């Protein structure tokens, strides 16, 4: 974990679940964490707990659908700590429904958060990292970015897109000494399941995830592993699941 200490890490979707767990772990290892999410009250509470425990953290209200919000988040990191070493594009939605239910508003929201939110993060952090000639962009895909399941076509499409965007970015940033990582989790117990508006589907998924879903801490450890590697090591992708997960 020595390569984590004093790194400035920006995390979107940091008010709960994967983002919160990662913020707490990295702060405990000496990183300076800059947390973004829409629920500023929850962010402020997390920041207070990190600071009270001796860590370094700041929060910025952020809607990843808005480029100006994400830019302000990254700008705050640079203004507060002089640089940005890691961006974790973690914010995401997972509304699931068969296409025939025509949840068009949900399709648009999922695309705006899961794809455009990642692009907004890249646009905000990349100029700073290019100037520094160092940095690490971590994008969150999913097991559903590797397979396609019935009733999850739109969500799968967004997570496949994250992998394609990330690989394209990886190829382009080599002249600037930047690292990129895709992290694809399997079943994890988080608030993501609350985004499923179709109650029949939500009940089924909650039952399945409740049987063997991992704690968000498992994801946080994957992020820490990728960041903690020596600078010449670029962990391109991590795909992990609960041991009991068949798909």
C-alpha positions in Angstrom: 0.0 0.0 0.0 3.0 2.3 0.0 2.1 3.8 -3.4 -1.2 5.0 -2.0 0.1 7.3 0.8 -0.3 11.0 -0.1 -1.9 10.4 -3.4 -4.8 12.7 -4.3 -7.8 10.5 -5.2 -11.0 11.9 -6.7 -14.0 9.6 -6.3 -17.5 10.0 -7.8 -20.5 8.3 -6.4 -18.8 8.5 -3.0 -21.8 9.0 -0.7 -22.5 5.2 -0.3 -21.6 1.7 -1.4 -18.5 1.2 -3.5 -17.4 4.8 -3.5 -17.8 5.2 0.3 -15.9 2.0 1.1 -13.1 3.0 -1.2 -12.8 6.5 0.2 -12.6 5.1 3.7 -10.0 2.5 2.8 -7.7 4.8 0.8 -7.9 7.5 3.4 -6.9 5.0 6.1 -3.8 4.2 3.9 -2.9 7.9 3.7 -4.5 9.1 0.5 -6.1 12.5 0.3 -9.6 11.8 -0.9 -11.9 14.3 -2.8 -15.4 13.0 -2.7 -18.2 13.8 -5.1 -21.9 12.9 -5.1 -25.3 14.5 -5.2 -26.2 13.8 -1.5 -24.0 16.4 0.1 -25.2 15.6 3.7 -24.0 12.1 3.4 -20.7 13.2 1.9 -20.1 15.7 4.7 -20.7 13.0 7.3 -18.2 10.7 5.6 -15.6 13.4 5.4 -16.1 14.2 9.1 -15.5 10.6 10.1 -12.4 10.3 7.9 -10.9 13.6 9.3 -11.8 12.6 12.9 -9.9 9.4 12.3 -6.8 11.3 11.2 -7.4 11.2 7.5 -7.6 13.9 4.8 -10.8 14.4 2.9 -13.0 17.1 1.3 -16.4 16.9 -0.4 -18.0 18.6 -3.4 -21.6 18.2 -4.4 -21.4 16.6 -7.8 -23.9 15.4 -10.5 -21.8 13.5 -12.9 -24.3 14.2 -15.7 -23.1 17.8 -15.6 -19.6 18.4 -17.0 -19.2 21.6 -14.9 -19.9 19.7 -11.7 -17.3 17.1 -12.4 -14.8 19.8 -13.5 -15.4 21.6 -10.2 -14.8 18.4 -8.3 -11.4 17.8 -10.0 -10.5 21.5 -9.8 -11.1 21.4 -6.1 -8.7 18.5 -5.7 -6.0 20.5 -7.6 -6.7 23.7 -5.7 -6.7 21.9 -2.3 -3.8 19.6 -2.8 -1.9 20.7 -5.8 -2.5 17.8 -8.2 -4.8 14.9 -9.0 -3.2 11.4 -9.0 -6.2 9.1 -9.3 -9.7 9.5 -10.7 -12.2 6.8 -9.8 -15.3 7.1 -12.1 -17.6 5.1 -9.8 -21.0 6.8 -10.1 -23.5 4.5 -11.7 -27.1 3.4 -12.1 -28.6 -0.1 -12.6 -32.3 0.1 -13.6 -33.2 -3.3 -15.0 -36.2 -4.1 -17.2 -37.1 -6.0 -20.4 -37.0 -3.7 -23.5 -40.8 -4.3 -24.0 -41.5 -2.3 -20.9 -40.2 0.8 -22.7 -38.6 2.5 -19.7 -37.2 5.2 -22.0 -36.6 7.7 -19.3 -34.5 5.1 -17.4 -32.6 4.3 -20.6 -31.6 7.9 -21.0 -30.7 8.4 -17.3 -28.5 5.3 -17.3 -26.7 6.4 -20.5 -26.2 9.9 -19.0 -24.7 8.6 -15.7 -22.9 5.4 -16.7 -21.4 6.6 -20.0 -21.5 10.4 -20.1 -20.5 10.6 -16.4 -17.4 8.6 -17.2 -16.6 10.9 -20.1 -17.1 14.0 -18.0 -14.7 12.6 -15.5 -12.1 11.9 -18.1 -12.5 15.4 -19.6 -12.0 17.0 -16.2 -9.0 15.0 -15.1 -7.1 14.3 -18.3 -5.6 17.8 -18.9 -4.2 17.9 -15.4 -2.7 14.4 -15.7 -1.2 15.2 -19.1 0.5 18.3 -17.7 1.8 16.3 -14.7 2.9 13.4 -16.9 1.4 11.1 -14.3 -2.0 9.9 -13.2 -4.4 7.0 -13.0 -8.0 6.8 -14.3 -10.1 4.0 -13.0 -13.4 3.3 -14.6 -16.1 1.0 -13.2 -17.7 -1.5 -15.5 -19.3 -4.7 -14.3 -19.6 -8.5 -14.9 -22.4 -7.2 -17.1 -19.8 -5.5 -19.2 -18.6 -8.9 -20.2 -21.9 -10.8 -20.6 -25.4 -9.8 -21.6 -28.4 -10.9 -19.6 -32.1 -10.8 -20.4 -33.8 -7.7 -18.9 -30.4 -6.0 -18.5 -29.7 -5.0 -22.1 -29.4 -1.2 -21.6 -27.3 -1.6 -18.4 -25.1 -4.1 -20.1 -24.7 -1.8 -23.1 -23.5 1.0 -20.9 -21.0 -1.2 -19.1 -19.6 -2.6 -22.4 -19.2 1.0 -23.5 -17.2 1.8 -20.3 -14.8 -1.0 -21.2 -14.5 0.2 -24.8 -13.9 3.9 -23.7 -11.4 2.8 -21.2 -9.4 0.7 -23.6 -9.4 3.5 -26.1 -8.1 5.8 -23.4 -5.4 3.4 -22.4 -4.0 3.3 -25.9 -4.0 7.1 -26.2 -2.4 8.1 -22.9 0.9 6.2 -23.1 2.9 9.3 -24.2 1.8 11.0 -20.9 2.9 8.1 -18.6 -0.7 7.6 -17.5 -2.3 4.4 -16.1 -5.9 3.2 -16.7 -7.8 0.4 -15.0 -11.2 -1.1 -15.6 -12.8 -2.7 -12.5 -15.7 -5.1 -13.2 -17.5 -6.3 -10.1 -19.9 -9.2 -9.8 -22.6 -9.2 -7.2 -22.0 -6.6 -4.5 -24.5 -5.6 -1.8 -25.0 -1.8 -2.4 -27.8 0.7 -3.0 -27.5 0.1 -6.7 -30.3 -2.4 -6.4 -32.6 0.4 -5.2 -32.4 1.8 -8.8 -34.5 -1.1 -10.1 -37.9 0.5 -10.4 -39.6 -2.8 -11.5 -40.5 -4.4 -8.2 -40.8 -7.9 -9.5 -37.2 -7.7 -10.9 -35.9 -5.9 -7.9 -37.2 -8.6 -5.6 -35.6 -11.3 -7.6 -32.2 -9.5 -7.9 -32.2 -8.6 -4.2 -32.8 -12.3 -3.3 -30.0 -13.5 -5.5 -27.5 -10.8 -4.4 -28.5 -11.3 -0.8 -27.5 -15.0 -1.0 -23.8 -14.4 -1.9 -23.2 -10.7 -2.7 -19.9 -9.3 -1.5 -19.3 -6.4 0.8 -18.3 -3.1 -0.9 -15.0 -3.5 0.9 -14.1 -6.2 -1.6 -14.3 -3.6 -4.4 -12.3 -1.1 -2.3 -9.5 -3.6 -2.0 -9.4 -4.1 -5.8 -9.0 -0.3 -6.2 -6.3 -0.2 -3.6 -4.5 -3.1 -5.3 -4.5 -1.3 -8.7 -3.3 2.0 -7.2 -0.7 0.5 -5.0 1.3 -1.1 -7.9 4.7 0.5 -8.8 4.3 3.3 -11.3 5.6 1.1 -14.1 2.9 -1.4 -13.6 -0.5 -0.7 -15.3 -3.3 -3.0 -14.1 -5.5 -2.8 -17.2 -8.5 -4.7 -15.9 -9.8 -6.5 -12.9 -12.9 -8.8 -13.1 -14.0 -10.2 -9.8 -17.0 -12.1 -8.5 -18.2 -13.8 -5.3 -16.9 -17.3 -5.3 -20.5 -18.6 -5.3 -21.6 -16.5 -8.3 -22.1 -18.7 -11.4 -22.5 -16.1 -14.2 
